[in-house]
Amino acid sequence: MHRKTYHIKAIWDNDAEVWVAESEDIPGLITEAETQAELESKLRVMVPELLLENGVIDCVKQEIPVRIHEERDFYLYAPCPV
């Protein structure tokens, strides 16, 4: 049986210094965390709750496949010859 994988986009906000996560697949999901580990912990609670509340799933005992797509921009500088 094929199960839907729920996709979550996590983007690093340089100004706020937090990961911001949202999803088109999971109604109402928007959260932030200072670390990737903290974000994952929050998502482990929030995703099943939101899917249940929105009638997307009917049982928390079933596995919920989730894929987090992380984006973080940063700048690199090449050393200048002397």
C-alpha positions as protocol buffer text, in pm:
chain_id: "A"
residue {
  index: 1
  type: MET
  ca { x: 0 y: 0 z: 0 }
}
residue {
  index: 2
  type: HIS
  ca { x: 138 y: 337 z: -103 }
}
residue {
  index: 3
  type: ARG
  ca { x: 133 y: 603 z: 165 }
}
residue {
  index: 4
  type: LYS
  ca { x: 157 y: 973 z: 97 }
}
residue {
  index: 5
  type: THR
  ca { x: 480 y: 1138 z: 203 }
}
residue {
  index: 6
  type: TYR
  ca { x: 417 y: 1476 z: 366 }
}
residue {
  index: 7
  type: HIS
  ca { x: 668 y: 1739 z: 259 }
}
residue {
  index: 8
  type: ILE
  ca { x: 782 y: 2014 z: 493 }
}
residue {
  index: 9
  type: LYS
  ca { x: 994 y: 2308 z: 386 }
}
residue {
  index: 10
  type: ALA
  ca { x: 1236 y: 2435 z: 653 }
}
residue {
  index: 11
  type: ILE
  ca { x: 1417 y: 2760 z: 575 }
}
residue {
  index: 12
  type: TRP
  ca { x: 1686 y: 2922 z: 787 }
}
residue {
  index: 13
  type: ASP
  ca { x: 1594 y: 3282 z: 872 }
}
residue {
  index: 14
  type: ASN
  ca { x: 1925 y: 3467 z: 905 }
}
residue {
  index: 15
  type: ASP
  ca { x: 1764 y: 3771 z: 1069 }
}
residue {
  index: 16
  type: ALA
  ca { x: 1572 y: 3581 z: 1338 }
}
residue {
  index: 17
  type: GLU
  ca { x: 1833 y: 3302 z: 1358 }
}
residue {
  index: 18
  type: VAL
  ca { x: 1569 y: 3028 z: 1354 }
}
residue {
  index: 19
  type: TRP
  ca { x: 1448 y: 2752 z: 1126 }
}
residue {
  index: 20
  type: VAL
  ca { x: 1099 y: 2828 z: 993 }
}
residue {
  index: 21
  type: ALA
  ca { x: 894 y: 2529 z: 879 }
}
residue {
  index: 22
  type: GLU
  ca { x: 572 y: 2520 z: 678 }
}
residue {
  index: 23
  type: SER
  ca { x: 396 y: 2277 z: 448 }
}
residue {
  index: 24
  type: GLU
  ca { x: 139 y: 2284 z: 170 }
}
residue {
  index: 25
  type: ASP
  ca { x: 60 y: 1921 z: 257 }
}
residue {
  index: 26
  type: ILE
  ca { x: -18 y: 1981 z: 625 }
}
residue {
  index: 27
  type: PRO
  ca { x: -288 y: 2244 z: 683 }
}
residue {
  index: 28
  type: GLY
  ca { x: -198 y: 2495 z: 954 }
}
residue {
  index: 29
  type: LEU
  ca { x: 166 y: 2396 z: 990 }
}
residue {
  index: 30
  type: ILE
  ca { x: 395 y: 2687 z: 1061 }
}
residue {
  index: 31
  type: THR
  ca { x: 653 y: 2676 z: 1336 }
}
residue {
  index: 32
  type: GLU
  ca { x: 1006 y: 2782 z: 1415 }
}
residue {
  index: 33
  type: ALA
  ca { x: 1298 y: 2655 z: 1619 }
}
residue {
  index: 34
  type: GLU
  ca { x: 1655 y: 2756 z: 1692 }
}
residue {
  index: 35
  type: THR
  ca { x: 1804 y: 2419 z: 1589 }
}
residue {
  index: 36
  type: GLN
  ca { x: 1722 y: 2142 z: 1345 }
}
residue {
  index: 37
  type: ALA
  ca { x: 1689 y: 1896 z: 1635 }
}
residue {
  index: 38
  type: GLU
  ca { x: 1443 y: 2124 z: 1815 }
}
residue {
  index: 39
  type: LEU
  ca { x: 1246 y: 2168 z: 1493 }
}
residue {
  index: 40
  type: GLU
  ca { x: 1224 y: 1793 z: 1440 }
}
residue {
  index: 41
  type: SER
  ca { x: 1102 y: 1745 z: 1799 }
}
residue {
  index: 42
  type: LYS
  ca { x: 828 y: 2003 z: 1748 }
}
residue {
  index: 43
  type: LEU
  ca { x: 725 y: 1850 z: 1415 }
}
residue {
  index: 44
  type: ARG
  ca { x: 695 y: 1501 z: 1569 }
}
residue {
  index: 45
  type: VAL
  ca { x: 418 y: 1640 z: 1790 }
}
residue {
  index: 46
  type: MET
  ca { x: 258 y: 1897 z: 1559 }
}
residue {
  index: 47
  type: VAL
  ca { x: 229 y: 1698 z: 1236 }
}
residue {
  index: 48
  type: PRO
  ca { x: 10 y: 1413 z: 1371 }
}
residue {
  index: 49
  type: GLU
  ca { x: -202 y: 1660 z: 1570 }
}
residue {
  index: 50
  type: LEU
  ca { x: -265 y: 1883 z: 1266 }
}
residue {
  index: 51
  type: LEU
  ca { x: -339 y: 1589 z: 1036 }
}
residue {
  index: 52
  type: LEU
  ca { x: -591 y: 1453 z: 1287 }
}
residue {
  index: 53
  type: GLU
  ca { x: -752 y: 1794 z: 1351 }
}
residue {
  index: 54
  type: ASN
  ca { x: -795 y: 1853 z: 978 }
}
residue {
  index: 55
  type: GLY
  ca { x: -936 y: 1507 z: 910 }
}
residue {
  index: 56
  type: VAL
  ca { x: -645 y: 1409 z: 686 }
}
residue {
  index: 57
  type: ILE
  ca { x: -579 y: 1093 z: 889 }
}
residue {
  index: 58
  type: ASP
  ca { x: -801 y: 908 z: 1132 }
}
residue {
  index: 59
  type: CYS
  ca { x: -550 y: 730 z: 1351 }
}
residue {
  index: 60
  type: VAL
  ca { x: -219 y: 830 z: 1506 }
}
residue {
  index: 61
  type: LYS
  ca { x: -105 y: 466 z: 1521 }
}
residue {
  index: 62
  type: GLN
  ca { x: -40 y: 461 z: 1148 }
}
residue {
  index: 63
  type: GLU
  ca { x: 303 y: 566 z: 1025 }
}
residue {
  index: 64
  type: ILE
  ca { x: 320 y: 914 z: 876 }
}
residue {
  index: 65
  type: PRO
  ca { x: 602 y: 949 z: 621 }
}
residue {
  index: 66
  type: VAL
  ca { x: 755 y: 1297 z: 641 }
}
residue {
  index: 67
  type: ARG
  ca { x: 1033 y: 1453 z: 434 }
}
residue {
  index: 68
  type: ILE
  ca { x: 1193 y: 1779 z: 547 }
}
residue {
  index: 69
  type: HIS
  ca { x: 1348 y: 1993 z: 275 }
}
residue {
  index: 70
  type: GLU
  ca { x: 1598 y: 2228 z: 437 }
}
residue {
  index: 71
  type: GLU
  ca { x: 1726 y: 2548 z: 280 }
}
residue {
  index: 72
  type: ARG
  ca { x: 2001 y: 2761 z: 421 }
}
residue {
  index: 73
  type: ASP
  ca { x: 2190 y: 3028 z: 231 }
}
residue {
  index: 74
  type: PHE
  ca { x: 2535 y: 3141 z: 333 }
}
residue {
  index: 75
  type: TYR
  ca { x: 2826 y: 3320 z: 172 }
}
residue {
  index: 76
  type: LEU
  ca { x: 3179 y: 3203 z: 111 }
}
residue {
  index: 77
  type: TYR
  ca { x: 3481 y: 3414 z: 33 }
}
residue {
  index: 78
  type: ALA
  ca { x: 3783 y: 3307 z: -165 }
}
residue {
  index: 79
  type: PRO
  ca { x: 4117 y: 3411 z: -19 }
}
residue {
  index: 80
  type: CYS
  ca { x: 4277 y: 3702 z: -203 }
}
residue {
  index: 81
  type: PRO
  ca { x: 4632 y: 3652 z: -327 }
}
residue {
  index: 82
  type: VAL
  ca { x: 4884 y: 3870 z: -150 }
}
